[in-house]
Amino acid sequence: MKRFVGGMIFLLSLSGALTAKENPVDCRVIVSGIRECTPYSTKLLKAKEITYQKSKKRLIVDRVLPKPSRDNHLKVISVEDMIERYIKVEDSKRYRGTEEHPAPPTDDNRSKKIEKRETAKPKKEEKVTETTVEQNRSKTEIEKNVSVPAPAPVPPPYGFYTVRKGDSISKIAFMFGMKRRDVIEMNSIKKKDHLKIGQRLKLPFEQQIIDSILSASYSVREEDTLIGIAKKFHLDPKELASCNGITNMAKISLGKKLKLPLPYIKAAEKRAKERRLARAKRKKTYGSKFIRSFGRHKLRVTATAYSSHRKQTDATPFIAAWNNRLRPGMKVIAVSRDLLSRYGMRNGTKVKISGLPGYYRVRDKMNKRYRKRIDIYMGTNRKKALRWGRRSVIIYW
């Protein structure tokens, strides 16, 4: 729809069949095989201009528009012509090199090649002068005089281990991550042979690696990395870093001594830990084991100490109750009287005191005012008795 001053234009189209042979096809309808089309459809048969009269407020048909000329048409280019004219198509890369090989040369081709060689211009001969001869001679003399450096001596691919006290072939093989059979074969050891202290055994490692394994430490060199060191000793890089407190695995200082968490070191630490735990367990359960093996009674009492002095005993410090004679060095205790009457102790009862070695004998009794109490005899050592003071202990009998 198009607007004009004081009116509008309506284009009316009627349906009708039109073939490509009679007239050019409308550009809005293009099919294959059509080379030309017209932008003005021949289907537009009638067109009228209609204006609006403002005074009478109605539409008035003024005239009939002429039909558009059929000479205006455009040329249509097909897709095939466009590709051939404007686009260059190359072979795919995946098919390159699959061309057929040229046929073997025939007799005619050979003769043509020979003729081309004969007709080709010969190359210019190089002029041999005295200067070139002298230069060649000087080069050969320099090459003769230059001494070729001898190759550096290659270190042997093995090192030596010195047998120490307590070593065995199995222990040495485990230490270096080898099999027992390999150590025997490498050193030609017979079954009846025994290792001697100071004997040198050949191992398939550099001497530096053998020394590092023995000391379980390694000094960082200039070109070393943490991953390279771990690979050299067959270790996990993360385990090596955590063992040495390294947070950044990319940075290790030159000359730093690294602890190597080798298998034999970890096994030794595990055995030591097990021994410590077993020792602590024995200490913890010592009392109950002693009850089962020694006596049937167990009691917590207050323990003090005394010596053979008149201020601590009476006028006869070396004579106890029941007329027992005391001598320095004897393991003797005095007990409160409730232990005798209520808990079944008597003269000569064998008692074990927690925290003290050996066994003690009941040879004396204390004053009537004491309850659940024992007094340990310290001979004539008054200072030792004062240092003991007063303690809470468990006694077994």
C-alpha positions, 0 to 999 in steps of 0.5 A: 500500500502506497500513500499519496496526497489526497488519496490511496492506490490499491493494486488488485490482482486476479488469478491466472495461469502463466507459463514460462514460454509465453511471458517471463515469470514473476520474480516472486515465483522462481523455479528451476530452469527459469533464466529471466523474471519480471518484477511487475506481475502480468497478473495485475490487469486492472488498477484504479486511483481512488480519491477522497472528496472532503467536501462531500465525504465520499470516495470518487474513482478518477481513472483507470491506471495503465497496465505496466509494460512487460519489457522490465524484467531481470535476469536470474542466475542459477546456483550452478552458474554462480558456483562455476563463475564466482567460487573456486572449488579445491579438492579436500585435504583428506583426498590429497595424495591419492592421485594415480601414479604416473605410468612407467616411462616408455621408450619414446619418453626415455628418448625424449629425456635423453635429447633434453639432457644433450640439448641442455647447456653445460655448467661452467667449470670451476677454475682451480687456482693456487689460492684454492689449493692453499686454502684446502691444504691449510684446512686439512693441516688444522684438522690434523693438529686439532686434538679430539677430547677423550670421552669422559669415563663412565662410572660403573653401574654398581656400588658397594655395601659394607656388611654391618653387625646384625645384617643378613641377605634378606635384610639387605635386599629389603633395604634396597628394594631387591630380591634375595636371589638377585643379591646372591647371584650378583655377588656369587654367594653360595648357600653355605656361605655366611656374611662377615662384618666388613664384607663388601657386597656389589649392588646395582646402584650408584655409590651416592644412592647407596650412601643416601639409602643407608643414611635415609637422607639426600642433599639437594643438587643444582638440577634436582627436583622433588619429583625427580628425587622421589622417582630416583628412590621409588617414593611418592612425591607427596609423601616425600614433601609431607615428611620434610614439611614442604608445601610448594613442591616446585621450590626446594633450596640447594643443599637442603637435606631431605629425609627419605621415608624409605620402606625399611625406615617406616618398618623400623618406626612401626616396630618401635611404636608397637613396642612403646604401646605394648610397654604402656599397656603393660604398665597400665595393666600391671596391677590387675595382672599382679592381683591374679598372679600374687594375691587376692586382695587390693586396697588403696591406703595412705603411705608414710615413711619412718626411720630408726630414731627415738623421735619417730619410734620409742626408746627401742627403735630397732625392736618392733612389735611382736619382738621383731628386730629391724636392721637397715636395708630390710623391706619392712612396713608397719600397718594400722590395726584395722588392716590386721583385724578387718582385712586379714593381715598378720605378722609376716604377711607378704605385701606388694606396694604399687610404684616400689620394686620387690615385696615387703613384710608386715613386721610392725603395727601403728597406733590405734588412731590410724586407719587404712595406713602403712608406714614404710621402714627406711632404715637409718636414712632420715632424709629419705623418709622425709623426702617420701612424705605422704602418698596414696598407694595401692597395696596387694596381698 
